[in-house]
């Protein structure tokens, strides 16, 4: 199933259909955090302290080695002012994409609901 989003052209005269590539892995939320830190000019150590977590834990999230948990989503949502939902949705998309490719479901039957 493909996801479509309608975008306006720069001139505003025509709609352009954007198609999400189902083979492209969604970004880990840590990538967005890293981009936001770069834009804000804050050090990783300072932000880890603001979040109340260790430098190691923060680096693991930024590198995509650790997931953004609901607890961490609440912290990031407060820090960046956008609430926990964005962070949880990003993590869920990332996890679902990997699960669809890594979990063997070949022996599970289909039940029509």
N, CA, C and O atoms as a GROMACS GRO file, in nm:
protein
  452
    1UNK      N    1   0.084  -0.118   0.000
    1UNK     CA    2   0.000   0.000   0.000
    1UNK      C    3   0.088   0.124   0.000
    1UNK      O    4   0.182   0.133   0.079
    2UNK      N    5   0.059   0.218  -0.086
    2UNK     CA    6   0.138   0.340  -0.095
    2UNK      C    7   0.064   0.454  -0.027
    2UNK      O    8  -0.059   0.462  -0.030
    3UNK      N    9   0.141   0.540   0.034
    3UNK     CA   10   0.084   0.657   0.097
    3UNK      C   11   0.105   0.776   0.004
    3UNK      O   12   0.215   0.798  -0.047
    4UNK      N   13  -0.001   0.852  -0.018
    4UNK     CA   14   0.007   0.969  -0.104
    4UNK      C   15  -0.016   1.094  -0.022
    4UNK      O   16  -0.101   1.097   0.067
    5UNK      N   17   0.059   1.197  -0.053
    5UNK     CA   18   0.042   1.328   0.007
    5UNK      C   19   0.036   1.428  -0.108
    5UNK      O   20   0.118   1.421  -0.200
    6UNK      N   21  -0.057   1.519  -0.102
    6UNK     CA   22  -0.066   1.619  -0.207
    6UNK      C   23   0.011   1.743  -0.165
    6UNK      O   24  -0.012   1.798  -0.057
    7UNK      N   25   0.100   1.786  -0.251
    7UNK     CA   26   0.181   1.904  -0.226
    7UNK      C   27   0.150   2.009  -0.331
    7UNK      O   28   0.115   1.974  -0.444
    8UNK      N   29   0.162   2.134  -0.297
    8UNK     CA   30   0.147   2.242  -0.394
    8UNK      C   31   0.281   2.268  -0.461
    8UNK      O   32   0.386   2.260  -0.397
    9UNK      N   33   0.276   2.299  -0.589
    9UNK     CA   34   0.399   2.335  -0.659
    9UNK      C   35   0.445   2.470  -0.607
    9UNK      O   36   0.366   2.544  -0.549
   10UNK      N   37   0.573   2.505  -0.626
   10UNK     CA   38   0.623   2.634  -0.578
   10UNK      C   39   0.542   2.753  -0.630
   10UNK      O   40   0.529   2.855  -0.562
   11UNK      N   41   0.489   2.739  -0.749
   11UNK     CA   42   0.409   2.848  -0.805
   11UNK      C   43   0.268   2.848  -0.749
   11UNK      O   44   0.195   2.946  -0.764
   12UNK      N   45   0.227   2.737  -0.685
   12UNK     CA   46   0.094   2.726  -0.628
   12UNK      C   47  -0.013   2.692  -0.730
   12UNK      O   48  -0.132   2.694  -0.697
   13UNK      N   49   0.027   2.661  -0.855
   13UNK     CA   50  -0.071   2.640  -0.960
   13UNK      C   51  -0.111   2.494  -0.979
   13UNK      O   52  -0.220   2.467  -1.029
   14UNK      N   53  -0.028   2.402  -0.939
   14UNK     CA   54  -0.059   2.261  -0.963
   14UNK      C   55  -0.031   2.178  -0.838
   14UNK      O   56   0.057   2.211  -0.758
   15UNK      N   57  -0.107   2.071  -0.824
   15UNK     CA   58  -0.083   1.977  -0.716
   15UNK      C   59   0.014   1.870  -0.764
   15UNK      O   60   0.008   1.826  -0.879
   16UNK      N   61   0.104   1.829  -0.675
   16UNK     CA   62   0.202   1.727  -0.705
   16UNK      C   63   0.178   1.613  -0.606
   16UNK      O   64   0.176   1.636  -0.486
   17UNK      N   65   0.161   1.491  -0.656
   17UNK     CA   66   0.141   1.376  -0.568
   17UNK      C   67   0.276   1.325  -0.522
   17UNK      O   68   0.360   1.288  -0.604
   18UNK      N   69   0.298   1.323  -0.392
   18UNK     CA   70   0.421   1.269  -0.335
   18UNK      C   71   0.393   1.127  -0.289
   18UNK      O   72   0.293   1.103  -0.221
   19UNK      N   73   0.478   1.033  -0.325
   19UNK     CA   74   0.459   0.894  -0.291
   19UNK      C   75   0.568   0.852  -0.192
   19UNK      O   76   0.686   0.870  -0.218
   20UNK      N   77   0.525   0.795  -0.080
   20UNK     CA   78   0.620   0.743   0.018
   20UNK      C   79   0.674   0.610  -0.033
   20UNK      O   80   0.596   0.523  -0.073
   21UNK      N   81   0.804   0.594  -0.032
   21UNK     CA   82   0.867   0.471  -0.078
   21UNK      C   83   0.862   0.368   0.036
   21UNK      O   84   0.927   0.387   0.138
   22UNK      N   85   0.786   0.259   0.019
   22UNK     CA   86   0.774   0.160   0.126
   22UNK      C   87   0.904   0.084   0.153
   22UNK      O   88   0.918   0.019   0.256
   23UNK      N   89   0.999   0.093   0.061
   23UNK     CA   90   1.128   0.025   0.082
   23UNK      C   91   1.228   0.112   0.157
   23UNK      O   92   1.333   0.063   0.199
   24UNK      N   93   1.196   0.238   0.175
   24UNK     CA   94   1.286   0.330   0.248
   24UNK      C   95   1.255   0.323   0.396
   24UNK      O   96   1.141   0.342   0.438
   25UNK      N   97   1.357   0.296   0.474
   25UNK     CA   98   1.341   0.289   0.620
   25UNK      C   99   1.307   0.427   0.675
   25UNK      O  100   1.375   0.525   0.643
   26UNK      N  101   1.203   0.436   0.758
   26UNK     CA  102   1.174   0.564   0.823
   26UNK      C  103   1.291   0.607   0.912
   26UNK      O  104   1.367   0.523   0.961
   27UNK      N  105   1.305   0.734   0.931
   27UNK     CA  106   1.414   0.784   1.015
   27UNK      C  107   1.392   0.745   1.161
   27UNK      O  108   1.280   0.747   1.211
   28UNK      N  109   1.501   0.710   1.227
   28UNK     CA  110   1.497   0.689   1.372
   28UNK      C  111   1.480   0.827   1.435
   28UNK      O  112   1.540   0.923   1.386
   29UNK      N  113   1.402   0.839   1.541
   29UNK     CA  114   1.383   0.971   1.602
   29UNK      C  115   1.513   1.037   1.648
   29UNK      O  116   1.520   1.160   1.657
   30UNK      N  117   1.614   0.958   1.676
   30UNK     CA  118   1.743   1.014   1.715
   30UNK      C  119   1.804   1.101   1.608
   30UNK      O  120   1.878   1.195   1.638
   31UNK      N  121   1.775   1.070   1.480
   31UNK     CA  122   1.826   1.152   1.370
   31UNK      C  123   1.766   1.292   1.375
   31UNK      O  124   1.837   1.390   1.352
   32UNK      N  125   1.637   1.301   1.406
   32UNK     CA  126   1.573   1.432   1.416
   32UNK      C  127   1.628   1.509   1.536
   32UNK      O  128   1.650   1.630   1.527
   33UNK      N  129   1.648   1.440   1.647
   33UNK     CA  130   1.706   1.506   1.764
   33UNK      C  131   1.842   1.563   1.729
   33UNK      O  132   1.873   1.677   1.765
   34UNK      N  133   1.925   1.485   1.660
   34UNK     CA  134   2.058   1.532   1.622
   34UNK      C  135   2.049   1.657   1.534
   34UNK      O  136   2.126   1.752   1.551
   35UNK      N  137   1.955   1.657   1.439
   35UNK     CA  138   1.937   1.774   1.352
   35UNK      C  139   1.893   1.896   1.432
   35UNK      O  140   1.942   2.006   1.410
   36UNK      N  141   1.800   1.876   1.525
   36UNK     CA  142   1.751   1.987   1.607
   36UNK      C  143   1.861   2.044   1.696
   36UNK      O  144   1.868   2.165   1.718
   37UNK      N  145   1.947   1.956   1.749
   37UNK     CA  146   2.059   2.002   1.833
   37UNK      C  147   2.156   2.086   1.752
   37UNK      O  148   2.204   2.190   1.798
   38UNK      N  149   2.182   2.041   1.631
   38UNK     CA  150   2.274   2.115   1.544
   38UNK      C  151   2.218   2.254   1.515
   38UNK      O  152   2.291   2.354   1.519
   39UNK      N  153   2.088   2.259   1.484
   39UNK     CA  154   2.024   2.388   1.456
   39UNK      C  155   2.022   2.478   1.579
   39UNK      O  156   2.033   2.600   1.566
   40UNK      N  157   2.007   2.419   1.698
   40UNK     CA  158   1.998   2.497   1.821
   40UNK      C  159   2.135   2.536   1.876
   40UNK      O  160   2.145   2.623   1.963
   41UNK      N  161   2.241   2.471   1.827
   41UNK     CA  162   2.375   2.501   1.875
   41UNK      C  163   2.400   2.453   2.017
   41UNK      O  164   2.482   2.510   2.089
   42UNK      N  165   2.331   2.348   2.058
   42UNK     CA  166   2.348   2.293   2.194
   42UNK      C  167   2.438   2.170   2.189
   42UNK      O  168   2.435   2.094   2.092
   43UNK      N  169   2.517   2.152   2.294
   43UNK     CA  170   2.604   2.035   2.300
   43UNK      C  171   2.523   1.914   2.346
   43UNK      O  172   2.421   1.927   2.415
   44UNK      N  173   2.569   1.797   2.306
   44UNK     CA  174   2.502   1.672   2.345
   44UNK      C  175   2.506   1.654   2.496
   44UNK      O  176   2.408   1.607   2.555
   45UNK      N  177   2.616   1.690   2.557
   45UNK     CA  178   2.628   1.677   2.702
   45UNK      C  179   2.528   1.768   2.773
   45UNK      O  180   2.464   1.727   2.870
   46UNK      N  181   2.514   1.891   2.725
   46UNK     CA  182   2.420   1.985   2.786
   46UNK      C  183   2.277   1.936   2.772
   46UNK      O  184   2.199   1.945   2.867
   47UNK      N  185   2.242   1.884   2.655
   47UNK     CA  186   2.104   1.838   2.632
   47UNK      C  187   2.077   1.711   2.713
   47UNK      O  188   1.967   1.695   2.766
   48UNK      N  189   2.174   1.622   2.723
   48UNK     CA  190   2.156   1.503   2.807
   48UNK      C  191   2.125   1.546   2.950
   48UNK      O  192   2.038   1.488   3.015
   49UNK      N  193   2.195   1.647   3.000
   49UNK     CA  194   2.168   1.700   3.133
   49UNK      C  195   2.029   1.760   3.144
   49UNK      O  196   1.961   1.741   3.245
   50UNK      N  197   1.986   1.833   3.041
   50UNK     CA  198   1.852   1.891   3.040
   50UNK      C  199   1.744   1.782   3.045
   50UNK      O  200   1.640   1.800   3.107
   51UNK      N  201   1.772   1.671   2.977
   51UNK     CA  202   1.676   1.560   2.973
   51UNK      C  203   1.682   1.474   3.098
   51UNK      O  204   1.593   1.392   3.122
   52UNK      N  205   1.787   1.491   3.179
   52UNK     CA  206   1.802   1.411   3.300
   52UNK      C  207   1.848   1.269   3.273
   52UNK      O  208   1.812   1.177   3.347
   53UNK      N  209   1.927   1.250   3.166
   53UNK     CA  210   1.978   1.117   3.133
   53UNK      C  211   2.130   1.124   3.118
   53UNK      O  212   2.188   1.233   3.111
   54UNK      N  213   2.192   1.007   3.112
   54UNK     CA  214   2.338   1.004   3.099
   54UNK      C  215   2.378   1.038   2.956
   54UNK      O  216   2.300   1.026   2.862
   55UNK      N  217   2.501   1.081   2.942
   55UNK     CA  218   2.558   1.112   2.812
   55UNK      C  219   2.557   0.987   2.723
   55UNK      O  220   2.529   0.995   2.603
   56UNK      N  221   2.588   0.871   2.782
   56UNK     CA  222   2.591   0.746   2.708
   56UNK      C  223   2.452   0.710   2.653
   56UNK      O  224   2.438   0.669   2.538
   57UNK      N  225   2.350   0.726   2.738
   57UNK     CA  226   2.214   0.695   2.695
   57UNK      C  227   2.173   0.788   2.581
   57UNK      O  228   2.111   0.744   2.484
   58UNK      N  229   2.207   0.914   2.593
   58UNK     CA  230   2.171   1.011   2.490
   58UNK      C  231   2.242   0.980   2.358
   58UNK      O  232   2.180   0.987   2.252
   59UNK      N  233   2.370   0.946   2.364
   59UNK     CA  234   2.445   0.911   2.244
   59UNK      C  235   2.385   0.787   2.176
   59UNK      O  236   2.381   0.779   2.054
   60UNK      N  237   2.339   0.690   2.256
   60UNK     CA  238   2.279   0.568   2.201
   60UNK      C  239   2.150   0.600   2.127
   60UNK      O  240   2.120   0.538   2.025
   61UNK      N  241   2.072   0.695   2.177
   61UNK     CA  242   1.949   0.736   2.109
   61UNK      C  243   1.983   0.808   1.979
   61UNK      O  244   1.924   0.780   1.875
   62UNK      N  245   2.077   0.900   1.985
   62UNK     CA  246   2.118   0.974   1.866
   62UNK      C  247   2.169   0.881   1.756
   62UNK      O  248   2.145   0.905   1.638
   63UNK      N  249   2.239   0.775   1.796
   63UNK     CA  250   2.296   0.681   1.700
   63UNK      C  251   2.195   0.576   1.654
   63UNK      O  252   2.226   0.495   1.566
   64UNK      N  253   2.074   0.577   1.710
   64UNK     CA  254   1.972   0.481   1.672
   64UNK      C  255   1.991   0.344   1.733
   64UNK      O  256   1.927   0.248   1.691
   65UNK      N  257   2.079   0.333   1.834
   65UNK     CA  258   2.101   0.204   1.900
   65UNK      C  259   1.998   0.178   2.010
   65UNK      O  260   1.976   0.063   2.048
   66UNK      N  261   1.935   0.283   2.062
   66UNK     CA  262   1.832   0.272   2.166
   66UNK      C  263   1.705   0.336   2.115
   66UNK      O  264   1.709   0.436   2.044
   67UNK      N  265   1.590   0.277   2.151
   67UNK     CA  266   1.463   0.336   2.107
   67UNK      C  267   1.424   0.456   2.192
   67UNK      O  268   1.472   0.474   2.304
   68UNK      N  269   1.334   0.537   2.137
   68UNK     CA  270   1.273   0.645   2.215
   68UNK      C  271   1.152   0.583   2.285
   68UNK      O  272   1.051   0.554   2.221
   69UNK      N  273   1.164   0.564   2.414
   69UNK     CA  274   1.057   0.506   2.495
   69UNK      C  275   0.951   0.612   2.524
   69UNK      O  276   0.976   0.731   2.502
   70UNK      N  277   0.834   0.572   2.574
   70UNK     CA  278   0.734   0.673   2.612
   70UNK      C  279   0.789   0.775   2.712
   70UNK      O  280   0.757   0.894   2.703
   71UNK      N  281   0.870   0.730   2.806
   71UNK     CA  282   0.932   0.821   2.903
   71UNK      C  283   1.021   0.923   2.832
   71UNK      O  284   1.014   1.043   2.860
   72UNK      N  285   1.105   0.873   2.741
   72UNK     CA  286   1.195   0.962   2.667
   72UNK      C  287   1.116   1.054   2.574
   72UNK      O  288   1.152   1.170   2.556
   73UNK      N  289   1.007   1.002   2.515
   73UNK     CA  290   0.923   1.084   2.427
   73UNK      C  291   0.864   1.202   2.504
   73UNK      O  292   0.856   1.313   2.452
   74UNK      N  293   0.823   1.177   2.628
   74UNK     CA  294   0.769   1.286   2.710
   74UNK      C  295   0.877   1.390   2.737
   74UNK      O  296   0.850   1.510   2.734
   75UNK      N  297   0.998   1.345   2.764
   75UNK     CA  298   1.110   1.437   2.789
   75UNK      C  299   1.144   1.519   2.665
   75UNK      O  300   1.160   1.641   2.672
   76UNK      N  301   1.156   1.449   2.551
   76UNK     CA  302   1.188   1.520   2.426
   76UNK      C  303   1.076   1.615   2.387
   76UNK      O  304   1.101   1.725   2.339
   77UNK      N  305   0.951   1.573   2.407
   77UNK     CA  306   0.837   1.657   2.376
   77UNK      C  307   0.835   1.784   2.457
   77UNK      O  308   0.798   1.890   2.407
   78UNK      N  309   0.875   1.775   2.583
   78UNK     CA  310   0.884   1.894   2.668
   78UNK      C  311   0.999   1.983   2.623
   78UNK      O  312   0.984   2.105   2.612
   79UNK      N  313   1.114   1.921   2.598
   79UNK     CA  314   1.233   1.997   2.560
   79UNK      C  315   1.212   2.076   2.431
   79UNK      O  316   1.248   2.193   2.422
   80UNK      N  317   1.152   2.011   2.331
   80UNK     CA  318   1.135   2.077   2.202
   80UNK      C  319   0.998   2.141   2.184
   80UNK      O  320   0.973   2.204   2.082
   81UNK      N  321   0.909   2.125   2.282
   81UNK     CA  322   0.780   2.191   2.279
   81UNK      C  323   0.678   2.132   2.183
   81UNK      O  324   0.584   2.200   2.143
   82UNK      N  325   0.697   2.006   2.145
   82UNK     CA  326   0.604   1.946   2.049
   82UNK      C  327   0.529   1.825   2.104
   82UNK      O  328   0.460   1.757   2.028
   83UNK      N  329   0.542   1.797   2.232
   83UNK     CA  330   0.471   1.685   2.294
   83UNK      C  331   0.532   1.551   2.258
   83UNK      O  332   0.618   1.542   2.170
   84UNK      N  333   0.489   1.446   2.325
   84UNK     CA  334   0.547   1.313   2.304
   84UNK      C  335   0.500   1.241   2.178
   84UNK      O  336   0.567   1.149   2.132
   85UNK      N  337   0.386   1.280   2.123
   85UNK     CA  338   0.327   1.206   2.012
   85UNK      C  339   0.417   1.192   1.891
   85UNK      O  340   0.428   1.083   1.835
   86UNK      N  341   0.481   1.299   1.850
   86UNK     CA  342   0.570   1.294   1.734
   86UNK      C  343   0.678   1.190   1.753
   86UNK      O  344   0.704   1.109   1.664
   87UNK      N  345   0.740   1.191   1.869
   87UNK     CA  346   0.852   1.100   1.897
   87UNK      C  347   0.806   0.956   1.902
   87UNK      O  348   0.875   0.866   1.853
   88UNK      N  349   0.688   0.932   1.959
   88UNK     CA  350   0.635   0.795   1.965
   88UNK      C  351   0.595   0.745   1.826
   88UNK      O  352   0.619   0.629   1.794
   89UNK      N  353   0.535   0.831   1.744
   89UNK     CA  354   0.499   0.791   1.608
   89UNK      C  355   0.622   0.761   1.524
   89UNK      O  356   0.623   0.665   1.447
   90UNK      N  357   0.725   0.842   1.538
   90UNK     CA  358   0.848   0.817   1.463
   90UNK      C  359   0.909   0.683   1.504
   90UNK      O  360   0.951   0.606   1.418
   91UNK      N  361   0.913   0.655   1.634
   91UNK     CA  362   0.970   0.530   1.682
   91UNK      C  363   0.886   0.412   1.635
   91UNK      O  364   0.940   0.309   1.594
   92UNK      N  365   0.753   0.426   1.641
   92UNK     CA  366   0.664   0.317   1.598
   92UNK      C  367   0.682   0.288   1.449
   92UNK      O  368   0.683   0.172   1.409
   93UNK      N  369   0.695   0.391   1.367
   93UNK     CA  370   0.715   0.371   1.223
   93UNK      C  371   0.848   0.300   1.196
   93UNK      O  372   0.855   0.209   1.114
   94UNK      N  373   0.950   0.343   1.266
   94UNK     CA  374   1.082   0.282   1.253
   94UNK      C  375   1.078   0.134   1.294
   94UNK      O  376   1.129   0.048   1.223
   95UNK      N  377   1.017   0.106   1.410
   95UNK     CA  378   1.008  -0.031   1.460
   95UNK      C  379   0.924  -0.119   1.368
   95UNK      O  380   0.962  -0.233   1.340
   96UNK      N  381   0.810  -0.068   1.321
   96UNK     CA  382   0.721  -0.147   1.234
   96UNK      C  383   0.790  -0.182   1.102
   96UNK      O  384   0.778  -0.294   1.053
   97UNK      N  385   0.863  -0.086   1.045
   97UNK     CA  386   0.934  -0.111   0.920
   97UNK      C  387   1.033  -0.225   0.937
   97UNK      O  388   1.041  -0.316   0.854
   98UNK      N  389   1.110  -0.221   1.048
   98UNK     CA  390   1.209  -0.326   1.073
   98UNK      C  391   1.142  -0.459   1.103
   98UNK      O  392   1.187  -0.563   1.054
   99UNK      N  393   1.036  -0.459   1.181
   99UNK     CA  394   0.966  -0.583   1.215
   99UNK      C  395   0.910  -0.650   1.090
   99UNK      O  396   0.917  -0.772   1.077
  100UNK      N  397   0.855  -0.572   0.999
  100UNK     CA  398   0.798  -0.628   0.876
  100UNK      C  399   0.903  -0.698   0.792
  100UNK      O  400   0.870  -0.786   0.712
  101UNK      N  401   1.028  -0.663   0.808
  101UNK     CA  402   1.134  -0.722   0.730
  101UNK      C  403   1.215  -0.827   0.805
  101UNK      O  404   1.282  -0.910   0.743
  102UNK      N  405   1.211  -0.824   0.938
  102UNK     CA  406   1.298  -0.911   1.016
  102UNK      C  407   1.226  -1.026   1.087
  102UNK      O  408   1.289  -1.125   1.121
  103UNK      N  409   1.095  -1.013   1.109
  103UNK     CA  410   1.021  -1.117   1.180
  103UNK      C  411   0.966  -1.218   1.080
  103UNK      O  412   0.898  -1.180   0.984
  104UNK      N  413   0.996  -1.346   1.103
  104UNK     CA  414   0.946  -1.451   1.014
  104UNK      C  415   0.801  -1.483   1.052
  104UNK      O  416   0.774  -1.540   1.158
  105UNK      N  417   0.709  -1.447   0.964
  105UNK     CA  418   0.567  -1.473   0.987
  105UNK      C  419   0.513  -1.577   0.888
  105UNK      O  420   0.392  -1.593   0.875
  106UNK      N  421   0.602  -1.646   0.821
  106UNK     CA  422   0.562  -1.739   0.715
  106UNK      C  423   0.475  -1.853   0.767
  106UNK      O  424   0.397  -1.908   0.689
  107UNK      N  425   0.485  -1.890   0.892
  107UNK     CA  426   0.409  -2.002   0.946
  107UNK      C  427   0.281  -1.959   1.016
  107UNK      O  428   0.209  -2.042   1.072
  108UNK      N  429   0.253  -1.829   1.015
  108UNK     CA  430   0.133  -1.778   1.081
  108UNK      C  431   0.019  -1.773   0.980
  108UNK      O  432   0.033  -1.712   0.874
  109UNK      N  433  -0.093  -1.836   1.011
  109UNK     CA  434  -0.205  -1.835   0.916
  109UNK      C  435  -0.277  -1.700   0.915
  109UNK      O  436  -0.257  -1.616   1.003
  110UNK      N  437  -0.360  -1.683   0.814
  110UNK     CA  438  -0.442  -1.563   0.801
  110UNK      C  439  -0.584  -1.596   0.846
  110UNK      O  440  -0.641  -1.698   0.805
  111UNK      N  441  -0.641  -1.512   0.928
  111UNK     CA  442  -0.780  -1.528   0.972
  111UNK      C  443  -0.857  -1.408   0.924
  111UNK      O  444  -0.826  -1.295   0.961
  112UNK      N  445  -0.958  -1.431   0.842
  112UNK     CA  446  -1.042  -1.321   0.793
  112UNK      C  447  -1.134  -1.276   0.905
  112UNK      O  448  -1.205  -1.358   0.965
  113UNK      N  449  -1.132  -1.148   0.933
  113UNK     CA  450  -1.216  -1.096   1.042
  113UNK      C  451  -1.351  -1.053   0.990
  113UNK      O  452  -1.436  -1.006   1.066
   0.00000   0.00000   0.00000
